[in-house]
């Protein structure tokens, strides 16, 4: 199971994220823009350096830098394996 699917399953089943929004990763990309999510996380990581969960993931950094969608990046990673 990928980290993305773990996040999806947890948020949909455990905390009740609205299913019609497609999960938090899809919502973040569609509604907020991944560049904005990255900028927000980076600012929070600088403000709270002792809280490692604010550090943007390598996947988020790669997607933002490449300009690809999260779906495209995950598809490509699965094809390479």
C-alpha beads as a LAMMPS data file, in Angstrom:
LAMMPS data file: protein, C-alpha beads

81 atoms
80 bonds

1 atom types
1 bond types

-500.0 500.0 xlo xhi
-500.0 500.0 ylo yhi
-500.0 500.0 zlo zhi

Masses

1 110.0

Atoms # bond

1 1 1 0.000 0.000 0.000
2 1 1 1.400 3.401 -0.939
3 1 1 1.611 6.346 1.417
4 1 1 -0.995 8.105 -0.727
5 1 1 -3.469 5.235 -0.338
6 1 1 -2.814 5.071 3.400
7 1 1 -3.608 8.771 3.717
8 1 1 -6.707 8.339 1.574
9 1 1 -8.015 5.369 3.556
10 1 1 -7.304 6.969 6.902
11 1 1 -8.959 10.275 6.096
12 1 1 -11.985 8.728 4.461
13 1 1 -12.655 6.105 7.124
14 1 1 -11.157 7.437 10.335
15 1 1 -11.690 11.182 10.301
16 1 1 -14.596 11.366 7.874
17 1 1 -13.108 13.442 5.069
18 1 1 -15.970 13.966 2.577
19 1 1 -15.876 11.197 -0.034
20 1 1 -17.212 13.506 -2.758
21 1 1 -14.044 15.622 -2.414
22 1 1 -11.966 12.614 -3.534
23 1 1 -9.632 12.460 -0.550
24 1 1 -7.246 15.048 0.841
25 1 1 -4.532 14.678 -1.799
26 1 1 -6.982 15.175 -4.677
27 1 1 -8.640 18.076 -2.838
28 1 1 -5.285 19.724 -2.182
29 1 1 -4.345 19.504 -5.843
30 1 1 -7.716 20.555 -7.268
31 1 1 -8.859 23.145 -4.745
32 1 1 -5.664 24.582 -3.296
33 1 1 -2.988 23.861 -5.874
34 1 1 0.030 21.790 -4.906
35 1 1 2.355 24.791 -5.219
36 1 1 0.280 26.568 -2.555
37 1 1 0.311 23.479 -0.329
38 1 1 4.083 23.264 -0.747
39 1 1 4.549 26.955 0.094
40 1 1 2.361 26.658 3.183
41 1 1 4.172 23.559 4.426
42 1 1 7.559 25.131 3.805
43 1 1 6.564 28.244 5.779
44 1 1 5.243 26.109 8.644
45 1 1 8.425 23.988 8.636
46 1 1 10.513 27.152 8.949
47 1 1 8.298 28.539 11.699
48 1 1 8.207 25.243 13.640
49 1 1 11.546 23.513 12.954
50 1 1 10.991 20.949 15.721
51 1 1 7.827 19.636 14.044
52 1 1 9.052 17.368 11.235
53 1 1 5.553 16.602 9.928
54 1 1 5.463 20.078 8.342
55 1 1 8.383 19.207 6.059
56 1 1 7.122 18.814 2.479
57 1 1 7.499 15.256 1.198
58 1 1 9.880 14.378 -1.620
59 1 1 6.854 13.448 -3.742
60 1 1 5.268 16.877 -3.249
61 1 1 8.546 18.625 -4.053
62 1 1 9.026 16.568 -7.240
63 1 1 5.465 17.141 -8.429
64 1 1 5.644 20.893 -7.848
65 1 1 9.067 21.191 -9.504
66 1 1 8.071 19.104 -12.530
67 1 1 4.693 20.722 -13.026
68 1 1 3.093 17.276 -13.366
69 1 1 -0.082 16.302 -11.591
70 1 1 0.040 14.057 -8.554
71 1 1 -1.808 11.378 -10.529
72 1 1 0.766 11.545 -13.349
73 1 1 3.677 11.293 -10.917
74 1 1 2.170 8.315 -9.071
75 1 1 1.385 6.582 -12.365
76 1 1 4.949 7.124 -13.585
77 1 1 6.419 5.780 -10.333
78 1 1 4.288 2.639 -10.588
79 1 1 5.419 2.077 -14.197
80 1 1 9.104 2.318 -13.264
81 1 1 8.911 -0.419 -10.591

Bonds

1 1 1 2
2 1 2 3
3 1 3 4
4 1 4 5
5 1 5 6
6 1 6 7
7 1 7 8
8 1 8 9
9 1 9 10
10 1 10 11
11 1 11 12
12 1 12 13
13 1 13 14
14 1 14 15
15 1 15 16
16 1 16 17
17 1 17 18
18 1 18 19
19 1 19 20
20 1 20 21
21 1 21 22
22 1 22 23
23 1 23 24
24 1 24 25
25 1 25 26
26 1 26 27
27 1 27 28
28 1 28 29
29 1 29 30
30 1 30 31
31 1 31 32
32 1 32 33
33 1 33 34
34 1 34 35
35 1 35 36
36 1 36 37
37 1 37 38
38 1 38 39
39 1 39 40
40 1 40 41
41 1 41 42
42 1 42 43
43 1 43 44
44 1 44 45
45 1 45 46
46 1 46 47
47 1 47 48
48 1 48 49
49 1 49 50
50 1 50 51
51 1 51 52
52 1 52 53
53 1 53 54
54 1 54 55
55 1 55 56
56 1 56 57
57 1 57 58
58 1 58 59
59 1 59 60
60 1 60 61
61 1 61 62
62 1 62 63
63 1 63 64
64 1 64 65
65 1 65 66
66 1 66 67
67 1 67 68
68 1 68 69
69 1 69 70
70 1 70 71
71 1 71 72
72 1 72 73
73 1 73 74
74 1 74 75
75 1 75 76
76 1 76 77
77 1 77 78
78 1 78 79
79 1 79 80
80 1 80 81
